Amino acid sequence: MCGRYLFDPKTGELSDYYQELVAIAKEQNKKIAVDEVFPSNQVITLIADDSQQILPILTHWGFTGFKKGQLIINARAETVEEKRTFKKPFLENRCVFPMSGFYEWRDKQKFLFDSSDPLYLAGFYRNHSTASGSEDESIILTTKPNTVMAPIHDRMPVLLTKADVLPWLTDLTFARNYLNQTMPDIQKQPVS
């Protein structure tokens, strides 16, 4: 579920986040994923700093798994605190994936789920050490589908409103309660 998404760096807030990170990405020799975004790409995620200001950062989409080459890109909202790999990052390092829309498939038909405004997907991140250094890795949370998504897939991302971004990042009680919410409806369109 939610294995690809759309990030248009030319629109509104997404452009602001992109422009803020371009120089940092270049300095770190990383390429910010734009247009159709895939797992393992360097993606823009939002976090809150100590003064509760929202900041864009670059993360690697997916947690390195236990098996060689394994990449975990989603976590179930219902069990996030039960899984050792996910519990601490969820409790301490929630993030948000800003995007233009996300893709899903049914019977080889690709659909774009979007809105007239940017979408904000709930997630979390961790710092992971590797032989070549360390980097922040991020995951998108999924939940039960709403009425628009149900005919296409049995899971969907946890969608936040813009007003819910800061509470999601800074308030654990809010985040826990939000995971039980019914997701708002969004637009669906087939993609050729």
N, C-alpha and C positions, 0 to 999 in steps of 0.2 A: 504494500500500500504506500502510496505517495513516494514512488521511486524516481520521479522526475518533476521538476517544476520550472516555471517561467519567471525570469527576472529581467525586466526591461529597464536598463540603466538610464533611460531618457525620460522617465516619467516621475514627476513630483518628488515625494520623499525618497523614493528609491534612487533617484538621481543624486539627491543630497548625500545619502549614505555612500553611494558609489564614489562620488567625488571626494568625500572625506577620506576614503581608504586607498585611492589610486596610488598616491605617493608612498604610502606605507607598504603596499603590496609590491611595488617596484623595488623598494629598498630591501625587502625580504626575498626578492626574486620569486614571487608568487603571482599567479594569474587569477584574478577575480572572475568567477564563473558568471556569465551573462547569457541572456536568451534562454535556450533550453539547458537547464542545470541537471547534472548527473551526480549520483553518489560518488564520493571520493574527490569531488571538486572542492576548491577553496571557495567558500560562500560567505556572504555577509550575514552576520547574526547580530542581534541587539542584546546588550547586557545593561545592568545598572551599576554605576560606580558607587563608592562609599557615600557620596552625597545625594544618592538616588537620582542622578542624571542618566538618561538613556544614551548609551554609546554604541556605535557600530564597531564590530571587530571582525577579523577574518578567522573562520574555523574550517577545519577539514570535515566535510559532511560524512559522518559515519564513525563509529567506534571500531578500532581494531579488535577483531575477535580472537578467540582462543586458538583457532586453527589457522594455519598459514593461508594467507589470502582472504580470510573471512572479514567481511565488513558488515556491521550491524547499523542500519540506517533509521530504523523505527523502533519504538517501544510502546507497548500497550499501556494506556492510561490506567486500566483496572489493576494492573499488577506491578506498576513501576516501583513501588516501595518494597515489593517482595523479592525483587531480583538484586542480588549483590552487586552486579555490574552497574545497575542504574540508580540504586537507592541514594547513595551519597551525592552523586552529581545532581539528581533531582532536588534533593533537600537543600543543597548549597549553591548550585550553579545553574539556575534556570536561564534560558535564553529564548529569543524569539527569532523566527525566520521571516523576514519581510519579503514579499514576492508579489508578482503580478497575477499569478494563478498557479494551479498545479494540474498535473495530468493523471489520468487513469485510463485503463483499457478494459474493454469487454468484447469478447469474440473478435479480436484483432482490430476493433474500432477504437481509435484514440479519442478521448474527450478532454477538453480543457474546462476546468472549473475556475471561475474568476468572478470579479466584481468590478464596478466602476472605480473603486478605490483599491489601494494596495491591500493584500491579504496579510495577516499576521498569524503564523503558526507557532504553537507552543512547543518548546523543546528544552533541552538541557545540554550542558557540555562538561568536558573534563580536560585536564592537561595530561597528555600521554607521552611518556618518555620512549624514545626509540634509539637505535644505535647511532643515528645521525643527529640526535638532539631531542627536542620535545616540541609538541604542537597541541593546540586546542582542537579537540574532536567534538562534534555535535550530533545530536539525534533529534528527530521529530517524533512527537507523541501522537498516537492514533487512538481512536475511540469508535464507538458504535456509529453507524452511518445515520445521517438524517434522511428525510424523505426524498431529497434530490439525489443523494449518493446511493441509497439502498438498491435501486435497480442495476447499478453498475458494479458496486463492490461492497463487501461486508465490513469494511473498515474505512475510516476517513481521518484526516488530520484533525487535531484539536485546534479549532479556529478561535482567535481572539479578536475582539473589537480593538480599535486604536486606544480607546479609553481603558481597556483592560491590560494593556502592555505593561505599564509601570507596576500595577499591583501584582501581576503575574511574576515579574522579576524580583519583587522586593518582599512580598507577603506570602509566607508558606501556607497559612490558613486559607487565604484566598485561592492559592494555586490548588491545594487539595480539594477544596469545594468546587472549583471550576471544572475539575476532571469529571464530575458527575452531571454536568450540564448537557442539555440537548444542543447540538450544534446548529447555528443559524443556517438558513437556506442561502445558497449562492447560485450563480448562473452556471449552466452547463451547455457546452456547444461541441459538436463533433469537429474533429480536426482531420483534414485529408492528408 
